[in-house]
């Protein structure tokens, strides 16, 4: 697939566009973990599917780190910030195509780590060394005011589910299907958003 300008993306080609990113960029290193970017996101989606999670959770896990590739959408450069706030960038490029539950899973998966560290003391013990390092860069556990604000989000349950899948998707020896196995789910989520009055062309 030829890489389109972001302005040309529509309901009919966004799923294929994302698949092209997975195919071309997915072998890039995932922040010091033992898996690549593609392996990480596919593992989360595969675990969700195997556990009978709803499609919004599967797709949320599949796309939660798409913000690491937002330079592909022509809206963010690699040099915007040091960590490029990938969760905010990813949500911004997806929000015109996907339901809010999915974009919230993308936008708040980093915040969810901080939330869980503040509200579930044992959660910290399941974090990888790289995830602990990034936690410190991201502000550490939430304070009481941040926790209270996070609890107002109507999609908190789904956000937390994707966070746990994010943590689980770091196994060097796990086999998964490729992106195209999940592409029909991605398209269904896009179509659902459009049917509800979404804004994409």
Residue pairs with C-beta under 8 A, 6 or more apart in sequence:
1 16
1 17
1 19
1 20
3 17
3 20
3 72
4 13
4 17
5 74
6 73
6 74
6 75
6 93
7 74
9 17
9 73
9 97
9 200
9 201
10 200
10 201
11 97
11 190
11 191
11 194
11 198
11 200
11 201
14 97
14 190
14 200
15 183
15 186
15 187
15 190
16 183
18 63
18 66
18 179
18 186
19 179
19 180
19 183
21 66
21 69
21 72
22 38
22 41
22 178
22 179
23 179
25 37
25 38
25 69
25 72
26 36
26 37
26 38
26 39
26 41
26 179
27 36
27 37
27 38
28 36
28 37
28 68
29 36
29 37
30 36
30 37
30 39
30 40
30 65
30 170
31 130
31 134
32 129
32 130
32 133
33 40
33 128
33 130
33 170
34 170
34 171
34 172
35 43
35 169
35 170
35 171
35 172
37 65
37 68
37 69
38 179
39 169
39 174
39 176
40 65
40 166
40 169
40 170
41 61
41 62
41 63
41 64
41 65
41 66
41 169
42 62
42 169
42 176
42 177
42 178
42 179
42 182
43 168
43 169
43 170
43 171
43 174
43 176
44 61
44 62
44 64
44 162
44 165
44 166
44 168
44 169
45 58
45 59
45 61
45 62
45 165
45 176
45 182
46 174
46 176
46 177
47 61
47 165
47 168
47 169
48 57
48 58
48 61
48 161
48 165
49 58
49 182
53 161
55 185
55 188
55 189
56 99
56 101
56 102
56 105
56 158
56 189
57 105
57 158
57 161
57 162
57 165
58 182
58 185
59 98
59 102
59 182
59 185
59 186
59 189
60 101
60 102
60 105
60 106
60 158
60 161
60 162
61 105
61 162
61 165
61 166
61 169
62 179
62 182
62 185
62 186
63 90
63 94
63 98
63 102
63 105
63 106
63 186
64 87
64 90
64 105
64 106
64 109
64 162
64 165
64 166
65 86
65 90
65 109
65 166
66 90
66 93
66 94
66 106
67 84
67 85
67 86
67 87
67 88
67 89
67 90
67 91
67 93
67 106
68 84
68 86
68 90
70 76
70 84
70 86
70 89
70 90
70 92
70 93
71 77
71 78
73 93
75 89
75 92
75 93
76 84
76 89
76 93
78 84
80 89
83 134
83 137
87 106
87 107
87 108
87 109
87 110
87 111
88 107
90 106
90 107
91 103
91 104
91 106
91 107
94 102
94 103
94 106
95 103
96 198
96 199
96 200
97 190
97 193
97 198
97 200
98 189
98 190
98 193
99 189
99 192
99 193
99 196
99 198
100 155
101 155
101 158
102 189
104 153
104 155
104 158
104 159
105 155
105 158
105 159
105 162
108 150
108 153
108 155
108 159
109 159
109 162
109 163
109 166
110 134
110 138
111 142
111 146
111 150
111 159
112 150
112 159
112 160
112 162
112 163
113 127
113 131
113 135
113 138
113 163
113 166
114 135
114 138
114 139
114 140
114 141
114 142
114 146
115 142
115 146
115 147
115 150
115 160
116 123
116 160
116 163
117 123
117 124
117 135
117 140
117 141
117 142
118 141
118 142
118 143
118 146
118 147
119 142
119 147
124 132
124 141
126 167
127 135
127 167
128 167
128 170
131 167
135 141
142 150
150 156
153 159
190 198
190 200
193 200
194 200
